[in-house]
């Protein structure tokens, strides 16, 4: 019935001026939000052209790991883009980005290393930011305390278990174990968590952490070892994180290391 009400005559585009942007949304009462959100994303992609390349790499990474489908609880393309928009609008990151473009600055990044360096930084942020305790608001940019720890991080820079759980309005809000596994991104043009469908966020997060660990610890065998020691040249770092088996093995290794560390702590 809704589609019948939105009936349109199909007509091929014959040029840029003849093309009309169309958004088909099933379930509505959201007004022009989808079109506004599309324009918002395009604006930031135009403002930060290199973000397009990072989005493509991370989308392909999620696809290779089987974590890109919303109906399976993975990280959607839309949530991924909003995460990157938020990251590059963090004041310290934006300052580093501007410094990276200036050859006279200490923070300058040579074009040869540009995408690799920013991929490392983005992966580190996605791996280490306390998403279980703090949600993000993309527009206007701000943070949402989700737990007492998140409230402590945002107000005092410390985690105080005695502080109450708060939501964005300051109302006490205990968080269940299931809720703690969800990513929270406030919709820029509608009230609510646009990433609430990512119910496998915990797995996405572990996979990102494993991939970042692989990038950070990657070492190539020396030429002498390859020539005289019979050591084969390994995969490139990017090829390695796009290999599902390699990433799964690193996830298992990190979990085992974490478990052993906790057992040692408990012993002493």
Beta strands, then each sheet from edge to edge (+ up, - down):
strand 1: 134-137
strand 2: 142-145
strand 3: 185-186
sheet 1: 2+ 1- 3-
end
